[in-house]
Amino acid sequence: MTFRAFLRGAGIRVVRRITVLLVLVLVTSGCDRDAPMLLVKAVAVGVPSLAPFFDESQGLGHDTAVRSLPAPGSLQQGDTPGLYGGTKQPGICDVEQLREFLTDPRNHRKARAWGDVFGITTDGIPDFLDRLTPVLLRHDTLVKNHDYKKEKAVPFDSLLQAGIAVLVDEQGVPAVKCSCGNPLLPFTGDTDRIDVEFPPGDTAWKGYDRSSVVAVRPASRQLERLALVDVHEPDRGITRPVGTTGEKDTSFSTRKMRVVPDLAGSTSGAASRRLAAVGLRAGGWPPWGWPPPMTERGGRRTTPWSPRPTRRPGNVCGSGST
């Protein structure tokens, strides 16, 4: 065999392999497009659950009517500044009442089913509740919800409307729907392939926008505090220590200018952590709007808590965490 013939044969083999790979890619892409949509049940503000763990007439949680805000992406980390909201009246979720209910021997079966969702025993429920923090959703949020049926926690994918009060865990993930006590886990489906089912006879709630739906992923570390936005006064930020219910809140201005740290050479995860440490967030525009841009102060680039996207790569949005 001549060298030219060898090259010709090798070239044909390479072309065949590339063709096979292209066919596989096309087939796989076609399968993704044909994958069934995931049914998600919509849960609106103030609407009672049909199968609650807790009697909602007892006032365990209090939702608030707010408008769902746009988000820079469908996946948000639990430590994202401004992801959640609060109010000057912090009593949106009565954690102590939930604790008394779940530790009452008369409710042992419910408590056991409730704890099974999180992989804890009934004895571990008080300590688990001590680490949760009440907040208000500021976006229509996807979760794995649970009803109580036949002494078991029955999971279903759910879209919670912005304004619903929830308890979040130490990594900023929704863990309990306050009004009914139903346990929540992170949504694990494809956020781009959901079919939201609203209750029979109901249409989508006012302000519903499919592109604004988010799912929350755990923060990369355990949090010490959450940076919230007052849902009634967006210029007011709230720093809430994790595991508290509002009695230790401190306020700050969401318009305060903050110095952007030097992130050269940092990985994306390290950069996000450094930004969060000084009350900032990387990527996109903030869900609460388009405030003023970054400015130069004393030779240092600074930004308000809620800045307009800059022209430089790696836009930064502020928070009030300290």
Secondary structure by P-SEA (a helix, b strand, c coil): ccaaaaaaaaaaaaaaaaaaaaaaaaaaaaaaaacbbbbbbbbcccccccccccccccccbbbbbbccccccccccccccccccccccccccccaaaaaaaaacccaaaaaaaaaaaacccccaaaaaaaabbbbbbccccccbbbbbccccbbbbbbbbcccbbbbbccccccccccccccccccccccccbbbbbccccccccccccccccccccccccccccccccccccccbbbbbcccccccbbbbbbccbbbbbcccccccaaaaaaaaaaacccccccccccccccccccccbbbbccccccccccbbbbbcccc
